[in-house]
């Protein structure tokens, strides 16, 4: 099995106050701990997950996004997925998660 690293860049945003997590690499079981840690580090009530550079995601990655969405809901926070790659967008649609989560075509739309 080829293990690909997950890199995360965090950009704070002033309005609305929050953060953007830019993920680079797949969201899969081998990266679960890094993915989970990035989501929970410096939690903000408004979080955008930039999925532009996420080539694919497995059920573990999808499950962690749903878990984080639940955390956001409980704390009156807001989660937006931005610019999912075609394979990730297909997974979100196939599992009907796109009917649950806010998904924006790009970062600017996600901020709005």
C-alpha positions as CSV (number, residue, x, y, z in Angstrom):
1,X,0.0,0.0,0.0
2,X,1.3,3.4,-1.0
3,X,1.0,5.9,1.9
4,X,0.7,9.5,0.8
5,X,1.3,12.2,3.3
6,X,-1.3,14.9,4.1
7,X,-0.2,18.4,4.4
8,X,-2.3,21.1,5.9
9,X,-2.0,24.9,5.7
10,X,-4.2,27.1,7.9
11,X,-5.2,30.6,6.9
12,X,-7.1,32.7,9.5
13,X,-9.9,34.8,8.1
14,X,-11.1,38.0,9.7
15,X,-14.6,38.3,8.3
16,X,-16.4,36.2,9.1
17,X,-14.0,35.3,11.9
18,X,-12.7,31.8,11.4
19,X,-10.1,29.8,9.5
20,X,-9.5,28.0,6.2
21,X,-7.8,24.6,6.3
22,X,-6.1,23.9,3.0
23,X,-5.5,20.2,2.6
24,X,-3.0,18.8,0.2
25,X,-3.1,15.0,-0.3
26,X,-5.7,12.2,0.1
27,X,-8.1,12.0,3.1
28,X,-7.7,8.3,3.8
29,X,-7.3,6.0,6.8
30,X,-3.5,6.2,6.7
31,X,-3.8,10.0,7.3
32,X,-6.7,9.9,9.8
33,X,-4.7,11.1,12.8
34,X,-3.2,14.1,10.9
35,X,-6.6,15.0,9.5
36,X,-8.4,14.8,12.8
37,X,-5.6,16.8,14.6
38,X,-5.8,19.6,11.9
39,X,-9.6,19.8,12.2
40,X,-9.5,20.2,16.0
41,X,-6.4,22.4,16.3
42,X,-7.3,26.0,17.1
43,X,-11.0,25.3,16.6
44,X,-13.0,28.2,15.2
45,X,-16.8,28.6,15.0
46,X,-16.4,29.2,11.2
47,X,-14.3,26.7,9.3
48,X,-13.8,26.2,5.6
49,X,-12.2,23.0,4.4
50,X,-10.4,23.7,1.1
51,X,-10.5,20.4,-0.8
52,X,-9.0,21.7,-4.1
53,X,-5.8,19.6,-3.7
54,X,-7.5,16.5,-2.3
55,X,-7.4,14.0,-5.1
56,X,-9.5,11.4,-3.3
57,X,-11.1,10.5,0.0
58,X,-12.2,7.2,1.5
59,X,-15.0,6.4,3.9
60,X,-12.7,7.2,6.8
61,X,-12.1,10.7,5.6
62,X,-15.8,11.2,4.8
63,X,-16.7,10.0,8.3
64,X,-14.3,12.4,9.9
65,X,-15.8,15.3,8.0
66,X,-19.3,14.2,9.2
67,X,-18.0,13.9,12.8
68,X,-16.5,17.4,12.6
69,X,-19.8,18.7,11.1
70,X,-21.6,17.3,14.1
71,X,-19.1,19.0,16.5
72,X,-19.7,22.3,14.6
73,X,-23.5,21.9,14.9
74,X,-23.3,21.3,18.7
75,X,-21.2,24.4,19.2
76,X,-23.3,26.6,16.9
77,X,-20.4,26.6,14.5
78,X,-20.4,26.6,10.7
79,X,-18.6,24.3,8.3
80,X,-18.3,24.8,4.6
81,X,-16.5,22.5,2.1
82,X,-14.8,24.5,-0.7
83,X,-13.9,23.4,-4.2
84,X,-13.9,19.6,-3.9
85,X,-12.0,17.9,-6.6
86,X,-14.1,15.9,-9.1
87,X,-13.5,12.5,-7.4
88,X,-14.3,14.0,-4.0
89,X,-17.4,15.8,-5.3
90,X,-18.6,12.5,-6.8
91,X,-18.2,10.8,-3.5
92,X,-20.1,13.6,-1.7
93,X,-22.9,13.3,-4.2
94,X,-23.0,9.5,-4.3
95,X,-23.3,9.3,-0.5
96,X,-25.8,12.2,-0.5
97,X,-23.5,14.1,1.9
98,X,-23.9,17.0,-0.5
99,X,-27.5,17.4,0.8
100,X,-26.3,17.7,4.4
101,X,-23.2,19.9,4.2
102,X,-22.6,23.3,2.7
103,X,-20.4,23.0,-0.4
104,X,-19.1,26.0,-2.3
105,X,-17.4,26.1,-5.7
106,X,-14.5,28.2,-4.3
107,X,-13.1,29.9,-1.3
108,X,-14.7,33.3,-2.0
109,X,-18.1,31.6,-2.3
110,X,-17.5,29.7,0.9
111,X,-16.8,32.9,2.8
112,X,-20.1,34.5,1.6
